[in-house]
Amino acid sequence: MSAPATSAAPFLTRWFGILDSADADRILDLIGDDFSFSILFSTGGDAGTDFHGGRAEMEGYLAQREVGVRTHHPLSASTLGRDELYLGEVRRSGVPEATFVASARLDDDGRVRRLLIGRSPAVLFT
């Protein structure tokens, strides 16, 4: 299978690239004034956490992350108007750990207004 054309969702491609970097806090520069998000984070079984809110809650989410442990890898992506969709794989030390889907709606300035991410180890696409 060849590498996906991630340019189809340039904002989310950039978002996950920054999130995987040593300076993940730089994603705060990409959020709009009326930003809201939800990240549904499952580790398997009945365990799951819903991180949600606005800018302050995103700062809290970033603070609790395991830095440099997990990386995000694109499988497919698309854009329709101001909306981007992204299917990816989370890897821990290079080993597939979970699949995630992300959707983002951008504002007129190209910053994210709405972000919804779901992650689960129950279904791997690779």
N, C-alpha and C positions, 0 to 999 in steps of 0.2 A: 504494500500500500504506500503510495507516495504521500509526502507531507501536504497538509491541507493549505488552502489559499486563505490564510488568516487575514489578508488585507480586506476581506469581505466584512470584517468587524474591527476596524482599526482602533476604535476607542477601547473596547474590551481587551484586544490584544495588548495594547499599551498598558492598561490597568493591571493585568496579570503579570506582565513583565516587570512593572514597578513593584508590585506586591511581592514578587520573588526576590527582589534586590535587597541589599543591605540598608537601603533608604526607603522602606515601604511607606513611611509617613508622607512621602511626596504625592501619594494618591489624594491626599487632602486638598491639594492644589487643583484637582480635577473635578471637584464636586461643586454643584451650583448652590445658589442661595437658599432654595427651598428643597434641598436634598432630603430624601428619605429612602431607607433601605431595609431589607430583611435578608439575613443569611441563615438558612435552615441547615444546620450542621449535624449530620448523623454519623455516629461512629459504629453503627450496627445494632442489631437487635431493637430494643425499644428505646435505646439511648439517643437523645437528640437535643439540640439547643437552638433556640431562635434568637439570634442577635438582631436587634432592630432598633430603629429610631432615626435620628438625624446626625449632624456632624459630631456632636459630643459622644454619641454612642459609637460612631465609627472610630473615633479616637480610642475609646475603651476596647473595642474589638481588636484594633491594631496592637494595643498594649499587651493583650493576653496571648497573642499568637506565638507559636514556636518559630522563631526566626531562623531561616536557613535550613529547616528540616524538610519542609514540604515544598514541592514545586508544581506549577500548573502547566499542563501541556495541551495544546489545541488539538481537537479531532475534527471539528467542523465549525463554521461560523457564517453568519449572514447579516445583512443590513436591509431594512426596509424603511425608508424615510429617516426619521430621527431615532428609530429603534434598532438595537443590535441584539442578536442572539448568538450564543456561544456554547458549544458542547466541548467539554474537556475532561482530562484525566489528572487526578492528583497523584503525585508520586512521592514516596518517602524514601530518601536515599536511592532514587532511581527505580524503585519497585512500585508498580501500580498499587494504589491504596483505595481509591474511590473514583467515581465518576461525578462530575458536576455539570450543571446547566446554569447559565447566567443570562439575564436579560437586562438591558439598560435602555432608558429613554434619555436622550440628550436635550439640552436646552439650545436656544438660538446661538449661544456662544461656544457650543461644542463641549460643555461640561455636563456631567451626569445629574439628572433631576431625580430619577427613580432607578433603583437597583434591586433586583431580586435574584438570589443565588440559592440553589439547592444542591446538596452534596450527600452522597450515599455510597457506602462500600458494597451494597447489596447487588448492584448490577455494574459490571465492567464491560465496556464496549470494545476492548482490545483482547 
